[in-house]
Amino acid sequence: MIDAAPLVPVDGDRQNTVLVTIPAEQEFVGVVRLVVGSAAASMGLNEEEIADLKLAVSEACTNAVLHAYASSPVHTERTVEVQLALSERAVEVDVCDKGGGLAPGTPAATVDYEEGGFGLTLIGCLMDSLELLGDCDSGTRLKFVKRHATA
């Protein structure tokens, strides 16, 4: 599902949102990357900012695909939801799954997987802010922001 709706935040900065929900399968991560790249370009981000956003979203979605449902066979809805809030100043991204989740308060920099393990660190380096939310019952939500260089 792809959905877009204009919003007007309290600070008056016009904002557009885009919501993409994909099956938690690797072959759909490219679809999200294309949507993110197109949406960011439409808001005037430069090529480097767009590349950073696409890489960060790819890493976040890949983490959800590989890890969210591996330890939670009871979850029948295996999806990854990506929401973008695009404004003249920044792009805010939420990547959510409904998998096993992480323990509350887990710092993003301490999450390590046996293979790889640098995705969250990379996202933290590329984005202006990163927040990891989740619990073992409701899944994981990764929120990050990329501010426009000209903002």
C-alpha positions in Angstrom: 0.0 0.0 0.0 1.3 3.5 -0.9 -0.5 6.4 0.6 0.2 10.1 0.5 -1.5 13.0 2.3 -0.5 16.6 2.9 -0.2 17.8 6.5 0.3 21.3 8.0 2.3 21.0 11.2 2.0 23.5 14.0 5.1 25.4 13.0 3.5 26.1 9.6 6.1 24.1 7.6 4.1 22.3 4.9 4.6 18.6 5.2 3.8 15.6 3.1 3.6 12.0 4.3 4.1 8.8 2.4 3.3 5.4 3.8 4.6 2.2 2.2 3.9 -1.3 3.6 5.8 -4.2 2.2 5.9 -7.9 3.0 9.0 -8.7 5.2 10.9 -10.1 2.3 14.2 -8.9 0.9 13.0 -8.5 -2.7 10.6 -5.7 -1.6 13.3 -3.5 0.0 14.2 -2.1 -3.4 10.6 -0.8 -3.9 10.9 1.2 -0.7 14.3 2.5 -1.8 12.8 3.8 -5.0 9.9 5.5 -3.3 12.2 7.1 -0.8 14.5 8.4 -3.5 11.7 9.8 -5.6 10.0 11.4 -2.6 13.3 13.0 -1.3 14.1 14.3 -4.8 10.7 15.9 -5.0 11.4 17.8 -1.8 14.7 19.2 -3.2 17.3 17.1 -1.4 20.7 17.0 -3.1 22.1 13.8 -4.5 24.2 13.0 -1.4 21.3 13.5 1.0 19.1 11.2 -1.2 21.8 8.5 -1.3 22.2 8.7 2.5 18.4 8.4 3.0 18.1 5.5 0.6 21.0 3.6 2.3 19.6 4.2 5.8 16.1 3.1 4.8 17.6 0.0 3.0 19.5 -0.9 6.2 16.5 -0.4 8.4 14.2 -2.5 6.2 16.8 -5.2 5.8 17.2 -5.4 9.6 13.4 -5.8 9.9 13.3 -8.5 7.1 16.2 -10.5 8.5 15.6 -10.2 12.3 12.0 -9.1 13.2 10.2 -12.3 12.6 13.0 -14.9 13.0 12.4 -15.5 16.7 8.6 -14.9 16.5 6.8 -17.5 14.5 3.5 -16.6 16.1 3.3 -13.3 14.2 1.2 -13.9 11.1 1.4 -10.4 9.7 5.0 -10.2 8.5 5.2 -6.7 7.2 7.5 -3.7 7.3 6.0 -0.3 7.3 7.9 2.8 6.2 6.5 6.3 6.8 8.1 9.4 5.5 7.3 12.9 6.6 8.8 15.3 4.1 9.1 19.0 4.7 11.1 21.9 3.5 13.5 21.4 6.4 13.9 17.6 6.9 12.8 14.1 6.1 11.6 12.1 9.0 11.5 8.3 8.6 9.8 5.6 10.7 10.5 2.0 9.9 8.2 -0.4 11.9 7.7 -4.1 12.1 5.4 -6.2 14.3 8.1 -8.9 15.1 9.7 -10.0 18.3 11.2 -6.6 19.0 14.0 -5.4 21.1 14.1 -4.9 24.9 12.8 -1.4 25.9 15.5 1.2 26.0 18.0 -0.7 24.0 20.5 1.9 22.6 20.9 1.6 18.9 24.6 1.5 19.1 24.6 -1.6 21.3 22.5 -3.8 19.0 24.8 -6.4 17.4 23.9 -9.3 15.2 26.1 -12.3 14.6 26.6 -11.4 10.9 27.2 -7.8 9.9 26.0 -5.8 12.8 26.8 -2.3 11.5 23.4 -1.3 10.0 22.2 0.7 13.0 25.6 2.3 13.4 25.7 3.2 9.8 22.2 4.7 10.0 23.3 6.7 13.0 26.3 8.1 11.1 24.3 9.0 8.0 21.3 10.6 9.7 21.0 13.7 12.0 19.1 11.7 14.6 18.2 8.1 15.4 15.9 6.6 17.9 15.2 2.9 18.5 11.9 2.0 20.1 10.4 -1.4 20.7 9.5 -4.2 23.0 9.3 -8.0 22.8 5.6 -8.0 22.2 4.8 -5.2 19.7 7.8 -5.1 17.4 10.5 -2.5 16.7 10.2 1.1 15.5 13.3 2.9 14.1 12.9 6.7 13.8 15.5 8.8 12.0 15.8 12.3 10.6 17.8 13.8 7.7 17.8 17.6 7.7 18.2 19.4 4.4 21.7 20.9 3.9 20.1 24.2 2.9 17.7 24.3 5.9 
